[in-house]
Structure formats: C-alpha cells, structure tokens
Amino acid sequence: MVFLYDIDEKTQFIVLHQYGKLSPAHIKKLTKIPLSTIYNWISKIEKDEDIFLHEKPLKRMPRNVQKKVVRGAREEPLKSSSRKLASKAGISKTSVTKILKEKGYKYSSVGSERLLTFREKVQRVNYSKEMVKSRGKLLNQTIFSDEMGMNLSEAYPKRAWQNPRKKVKVEKPRKDVRVNCWGGISKNGATSLTIFKGGLTGERYQQIVDEHIEEMSNLYTDGFKFQHDNHRAHTYAEPWMVEQGLSLVKFPSYSPDLNPIENLWSALKTQVALDKPTTEKQLIRSLEKHWNSLTETESLQQLFEDLYSRYRECIQLKGDLTPH
C-alpha cells in the first residue's frame, strides 16, 4: 500500500480504519501512532464523537513547568524525547505531549540540509556585503537567472480540506512528462520564459542566454549585471558570455536563499498545480501564463522587497543559511 505520510495523523487513521478496514496493530505499523491513541480514537468514533475536535486547553499546569518543557524541546530538539522531557519536568509523557501541542509543536520527521563549510560561509558574507554596498546599487542592476524543472505528476494539489468520510480526489496524468524552464528577473522586469526538455548542456544554456540578451538589454539600457549559480553548464558558457560583453556577478555556492528567483519558482509551481494540467501542452501553457502574471512589475517588487534585508541577515548570521 502506498501511503501519504504528509497528511496529519488523524486523517491517516480515518483512511486506514474506516476505509482500509485495517486492524489497530496494522495501523500502528504503518503510521507509528501509539496503540493507546488508536484505541482511544476508535472508542470515540464508536460513541459518534468527532476526533478532529481540538483537545481542551491545558489547565492548572504551572507556567514554569510549561516553559521548562518548551525550552527543552527548543534547545535540544533531537535529544528531547517525551520521556526525557517528562523526567526533567517531573510530569507525565502525556502532559509533555499536551504542552508541546498547545504551543504549536509537532513531533514529525526532521529535514536535512548540507552543512556549509567555513569558506562557503565567507563567500556568502562577502557576496551579501557587495550586494548591500552603496545602498544596494548592484542589487538594483542585477538580473537573477535560474532553471527549474516540473513534472506533470507534481502539477496538482497535494493537500485539501477534507471531510474524513469523503476523500477528495484529483485526476492524475496517464503519462508523466517533465519539462524544464529558464528565466531571469530583476527590479526592472523579467525575461520571457524558455521551456525545454532534456538536460541542460553548456551549448544549450549558451543558446538560451543568447536568445534573451536583447530582452535583458531592453530592461537596462545603461547596462546590467547578470547572475547565475555554479551549475556546470553555466561555468562552461562563461567565457562566451564575457565575449558577448555580459558583466557577471560571482554567486556563492549552495545559496538558493540569496536568489529571489527561487521564491518565484515556488510560487509558479503552486499556481500551476491549481490548474491541474494533465497533458504536456496544458502544463506548458500553464507555466507560461503564470510566469507572465507573476513577473508583472508589482509582483516582482514584492519579491525584491525583503531581499536587501535578507542579505543583511546573512551577514549577521556569519554566512549561515537564512530562513527563506
């Protein structure tokens, strides 16, 4: 059975118990939900109670105890099991769970990221200092470019408000297709979107940039700076780009948080998913349509609004990744 672990525990339980007709032990094995909790929910359902109703807020729990539990989870999240926190606070595991849930915490899988080296952090700080120098003059002259790939199988909503007794369904494409996009954005405007299939080679990238040089020059009649990341195809094309008179901005490695176009790609994927395309042509039309709307002047200004402060934050964090 393929199971979506990104939905909440109660919805998982409802699907497996009421629709899958699985035993409590089987549900526990698939979801890791404690057996005691599963039996409690089954009991409530049999009494015609709604398990989705919020639990009553904590009462009579000393505030200093609550603070101690939350502080322990915040300062050592990987080491702070419910049992350990309960032992330190002198309360039960159940009380610990209730406190953390009340404070908005959720016990779920951890994310992973590549740790930056000291040299990479220094490069990020130097880049950020350069971008904020002279009140962001370089930032205002730079065209930020990047690529993004999207599959048809990604292009539909993954989450929705649902009645636990009636599952919301979406039509999946019969055949999966992947397309790639290239685009550039700046405070003055954006390029058109190039959509292509297959991997990005140095020759293909060089051709894409060449096709957009006139567009970029029209955005900045007095000259502009061009930025891309350290993709192998990008570095391959750099000698040619210099010959064409492009002024390149050296971008630090592993720094998607410092490129505003990353936020645009995320917004683009979200909008395309709302269209629910099921064919390659529909996917391409949706990508082009939403790229045009998201790169209107007003929308771009919102993307660049906090970029200056993001660079300053990177400097303050001494090169660590910013939460963007």
C-alpha positions as CSV (number, residue, x, y, z in Angstrom):
1,M,0.0,0.0,0.0
2,V,1.3,3.4,-0.9
3,F,0.6,5.9,1.9
4,L,0.9,9.6,2.1
5,Y,2.8,10.5,5.2
6,D,2.5,14.2,4.7
7,I,-1.1,14.2,5.9
8,D,-2.0,14.5,9.6
9,E,-2.2,11.5,11.9
10,K,-6.0,11.7,12.4
11,T,-6.7,11.7,8.7
12,Q,-4.3,8.8,8.2
13,F,-6.1,6.9,10.9
14,I,-9.6,7.6,9.4
15,V,-8.5,6.4,6.0
16,L,-6.9,3.2,7.3
17,H,-9.5,2.4,9.9
18,Q,-12.8,3.3,8.2
19,Y,-11.9,2.8,4.5
20,G,-9.0,0.4,4.7
21,K,-10.6,-1.7,7.5
22,L,-7.2,-2.4,8.9
23,S,-6.6,-3.6,12.4
24,P,-5.2,-1.3,15.1
25,A,-1.9,-3.2,15.1
26,H,-1.6,-2.8,11.3
27,I,-2.4,0.9,11.5
28,K,0.3,1.4,14.2
29,K,2.8,-0.3,12.0
30,L,2.0,1.9,9.0
31,T,1.7,5.3,10.9
32,K,3.7,4.9,14.1
33,I,0.7,6.2,16.0
34,P,0.6,4.7,19.6
35,L,-1.8,1.8,20.0
36,S,-3.4,3.5,23.0
37,T,-4.2,6.6,20.9
38,I,-5.6,4.4,18.1
39,Y,-7.9,2.5,20.6
40,N,-8.9,5.9,22.1
41,W,-9.9,7.2,18.7
42,I,-11.8,4.0,17.8
43,S,-13.7,4.4,21.1
44,K,-14.7,8.0,20.3
45,I,-15.9,7.0,16.8
46,E,-18.0,4.2,18.2
47,K,-19.6,6.8,20.6
48,D,-20.2,9.0,17.5
49,E,-17.7,11.6,18.7
50,D,-15.6,13.8,16.4
51,I,-11.9,13.0,16.9
52,F,-11.0,16.2,14.9
53,L,-12.3,18.5,17.6
54,H,-9.5,20.3,19.4
55,E,-8.5,19.0,22.8
56,K,-9.3,21.2,25.7
57,P,-6.6,23.7,26.5
58,L,-4.2,22.9,29.4
59,K,-5.5,23.7,32.9
60,R,-3.7,24.0,36.2
61,M,-0.3,23.2,34.7
62,P,2.2,25.6,36.3
63,R,3.6,28.1,33.8
64,N,7.2,27.4,34.9
65,V,6.7,23.7,34.1
66,Q,5.3,24.5,30.6
67,K,8.3,26.9,30.0
68,K,10.7,24.2,31.1
69,V,9.3,21.6,28.7
70,V,9.2,24.1,25.7
71,R,12.7,25.3,26.4
72,G,14.0,21.7,26.5
73,A,12.3,20.9,23.1
74,R,13.6,24.2,21.6
75,E,17.2,24.0,22.8
76,E,17.8,20.2,22.1
77,P,15.1,19.1,19.6
78,L,17.0,15.9,18.5
79,K,17.7,14.8,22.1
80,S,14.4,15.8,23.7
81,S,12.1,12.7,23.7
82,S,8.8,12.9,25.5
83,R,10.2,10.6,28.2
84,K,13.3,12.7,28.7
85,L,11.3,16.0,28.9
86,A,8.8,14.4,31.3
87,S,11.6,13.2,33.6
88,K,13.2,16.6,33.7
89,A,9.9,18.4,34.3
90,G,8.6,15.9,36.8
91,I,5.4,15.3,34.9
92,S,3.9,12.5,32.7
93,K,4.7,11.9,29.0
94,T,1.1,12.7,28.2
95,S,1.4,16.1,29.8
96,V,4.5,16.8,27.9
97,T,2.8,16.0,24.6
98,K,-0.2,18.2,25.5
99,I,2.1,21.1,26.4
100,L,4.0,20.9,23.2
101,K,0.9,20.5,21.1
102,E,-0.7,23.5,22.8
103,K,2.4,25.6,22.0
104,G,2.2,24.6,18.3
105,Y,4.9,21.9,18.3
106,K,4.5,18.7,16.2
107,Y,6.6,15.5,16.5
108,S,7.5,14.8,12.9
109,S,10.3,13.8,10.6
110,V,13.3,16.2,10.6
111,G,14.6,18.0,7.5
112,S,18.1,17.6,6.2
113,E,20.5,20.1,4.6
114,R,24.1,20.3,3.5
115,L,26.3,22.0,6.1
116,L,28.2,24.9,4.7
117,T,32.0,25.0,5.1
118,F,33.8,28.0,6.6
119,R,35.0,29.1,3.1
120,E,31.4,28.9,1.7
121,K,30.1,31.0,4.6
122,V,32.8,33.6,4.0
123,Q,31.9,33.7,0.3
124,R,28.2,34.2,1.2
125,V,29.0,37.0,3.6
126,N,31.3,38.7,1.0
127,Y,28.6,38.4,-1.7
128,S,25.9,39.9,0.7
129,K,28.2,42.8,1.6
130,E,28.8,43.5,-2.0
131,M,25.0,43.5,-2.8
132,V,24.1,45.9,0.0
133,K,27.0,48.2,-0.6
134,S,26.1,51.7,-2.0
135,R,22.5,51.2,-0.8
136,G,22.0,48.1,-2.9
137,K,23.1,49.7,-6.2
138,L,24.5,46.3,-7.5
139,L,21.2,44.6,-6.4
140,N,19.2,47.1,-8.5
141,Q,21.3,46.5,-11.6
142,T,21.3,42.7,-11.5
143,I,19.3,40.2,-13.5
144,F,18.9,37.0,-11.5
145,S,18.6,33.8,-13.6
146,D,17.9,30.2,-12.9
147,E,16.4,26.9,-14.2
148,M,13.5,24.9,-12.7
149,G,12.1,21.5,-13.7
150,M,8.5,20.3,-13.2
151,N,6.7,17.0,-13.8
152,L,3.1,16.6,-14.7
153,S,2.9,14.3,-11.6
154,E,3.8,17.4,-9.5
155,A,1.2,19.6,-11.1
156,Y,-1.8,19.0,-8.9
157,P,-2.7,19.9,-5.4
158,K,-1.4,17.5,-2.7
159,R,-3.5,18.8,0.2
160,A,-7.1,19.9,0.7
161,W,-9.6,20.5,3.4
162,Q,-11.5,17.2,3.5
163,N,-14.4,15.6,5.1
164,P,-12.9,12.5,6.8
165,R,-15.8,10.4,5.4
166,K,-15.3,11.5,1.8
167,K,-11.8,11.6,0.3
168,V,-11.1,14.5,-2.2
169,K,-9.7,13.0,-5.4
170,V,-7.8,14.6,-8.3
171,E,-7.2,13.2,-11.8
172,K,-3.6,12.1,-12.2
173,P,-2.0,12.3,-15.7
174,R,-1.9,8.9,-17.5
175,K,1.6,9.6,-18.7
176,D,4.2,11.6,-16.7
177,V,6.2,14.3,-18.5
178,R,8.9,16.6,-17.4
179,V,9.7,20.0,-18.8
180,N,12.5,22.5,-17.7
181,C,12.3,26.2,-17.6
182,W,14.8,29.1,-17.7
183,G,14.0,32.7,-16.8
184,G,15.6,35.9,-15.5
185,I,14.1,38.5,-13.1
186,S,15.2,41.9,-11.9
187,K,13.8,45.0,-10.3
188,N,13.2,46.5,-13.7
189,G,11.3,43.5,-15.1
190,A,11.8,39.9,-16.4
191,T,12.7,38.0,-19.4
192,S,10.3,35.7,-21.2
193,L,10.2,32.1,-20.1
194,T,12.1,29.4,-22.1
195,I,10.8,25.9,-21.8
196,F,12.8,23.0,-22.9
197,K,13.1,19.2,-22.4
198,G,16.1,17.2,-21.5
199,G,19.2,18.1,-19.5
200,L,20.9,21.4,-19.6
201,T,24.2,21.3,-21.5
202,G,26.7,24.1,-21.9
203,E,25.7,24.6,-25.5
204,R,22.0,24.7,-24.8
205,Y,22.5,27.2,-22.0
206,Q,24.6,29.4,-24.2
207,Q,21.9,29.3,-26.8
208,I,19.2,30.2,-24.2
209,V,21.1,33.2,-22.9
210,D,21.9,34.4,-26.4
211,E,18.2,34.4,-27.2
212,H,17.4,36.7,-24.3
213,I,20.3,39.2,-24.4
214,E,18.2,41.7,-26.4
215,E,15.4,41.4,-23.8
216,M,17.8,41.9,-20.9
217,S,19.4,44.9,-22.7
218,N,15.9,46.5,-23.1
219,L,15.4,46.2,-19.3
220,Y,18.6,48.1,-18.6
221,T,19.6,50.4,-21.5
222,D,22.6,51.7,-19.5
223,G,23.9,48.1,-18.9
224,F,23.2,45.4,-16.4
225,K,24.8,42.7,-14.3
226,F,24.0,39.0,-14.9
227,Q,23.9,36.4,-12.2
228,H,23.6,32.6,-12.4
229,D,24.7,29.8,-10.0
230,N,27.6,27.4,-10.3
231,H,25.9,24.8,-12.5
232,R,28.3,23.0,-14.8
233,A,26.6,24.3,-17.9
234,H,26.8,27.9,-16.6
235,T,30.5,27.8,-16.0
236,Y,31.0,26.2,-19.4
237,A,29.3,29.2,-21.1
238,E,31.0,31.9,-19.0
239,P,34.0,32.6,-21.5
240,W,31.4,33.1,-24.3
241,M,29.3,35.3,-22.1
242,V,32.3,37.6,-21.3
243,E,33.0,37.8,-25.0
244,Q,29.4,39.0,-25.6
245,G,30.1,41.8,-23.1
246,L,28.0,40.4,-20.2
247,S,29.1,41.6,-16.8
248,L,28.9,38.5,-14.5
249,V,28.2,38.6,-10.7
250,K,30.0,35.8,-8.9
251,F,27.3,33.9,-7.0
252,P,28.3,31.8,-3.9
253,S,27.7,28.1,-4.0
254,Y,24.8,26.5,-2.1
255,S,22.9,29.8,-1.7
256,P,19.4,29.4,-3.0
257,D,18.2,31.6,-0.2
258,L,20.1,34.6,-1.7
259,N,18.5,34.3,-5.1
260,P,14.9,35.8,-5.3
261,I,14.0,33.7,-8.3
262,E,13.8,30.6,-6.1
263,N,10.8,32.2,-4.4
264,L,9.3,32.8,-7.8
265,W,9.8,29.1,-8.9
266,S,7.9,28.0,-5.7
267,A,5.0,30.4,-6.4
268,L,5.0,29.3,-10.1
269,K,4.7,25.6,-9.1
270,T,1.9,26.4,-6.7
271,Q,-0.1,28.3,-9.3
272,V,0.4,25.6,-12.0
273,A,-0.8,22.9,-9.6
274,L,-4.1,24.8,-9.2
275,D,-4.7,24.5,-12.9
276,K,-4.3,20.7,-12.6
277,P,-2.8,20.2,-16.1
278,T,-3.0,16.6,-17.4
279,T,-1.1,16.9,-20.7
280,E,2.3,18.3,-21.7
281,K,0.6,21.1,-23.7
282,Q,-1.6,22.1,-20.7
283,L,1.5,22.1,-18.4
284,I,3.5,24.4,-20.8
285,R,0.5,26.8,-21.3
286,S,0.0,27.0,-17.5
287,L,3.7,27.6,-16.9
288,E,3.8,30.4,-19.4
289,K,0.6,32.0,-18.3
290,H,1.6,32.2,-14.6
291,W,5.2,33.2,-15.3
292,N,3.8,36.2,-17.2
293,S,1.4,37.1,-14.3
294,L,4.0,36.5,-11.5
295,T,6.6,38.7,-13.3
296,E,4.4,41.7,-13.7
297,T,6.1,44.8,-12.1
298,E,4.0,44.8,-9.0
299,S,4.6,41.1,-8.3
300,L,8.3,41.5,-8.8
301,Q,8.6,44.4,-6.4
302,Q,7.2,42.1,-3.7
303,L,9.9,39.5,-4.4
304,F,12.6,42.1,-4.1
305,E,11.1,43.9,-1.1
306,D,12.9,41.9,1.5
307,L,16.0,40.9,-0.5
308,Y,18.1,43.8,0.9
309,S,17.3,42.8,4.5
310,R,17.9,39.1,3.6
311,Y,21.5,39.9,2.6
312,R,22.0,41.9,5.9
313,E,20.6,38.9,7.8
314,C,23.1,36.6,6.0
315,I,25.9,38.9,7.2
316,Q,24.6,38.9,10.8
317,L,24.4,35.1,10.7
318,K,28.0,35.0,9.5
319,G,27.1,33.2,6.3
320,D,24.6,30.6,7.7
321,L,21.5,29.9,5.6
322,T,18.7,32.4,6.2
323,P,15.1,31.0,6.8
324,H,13.8,32.0,3.4
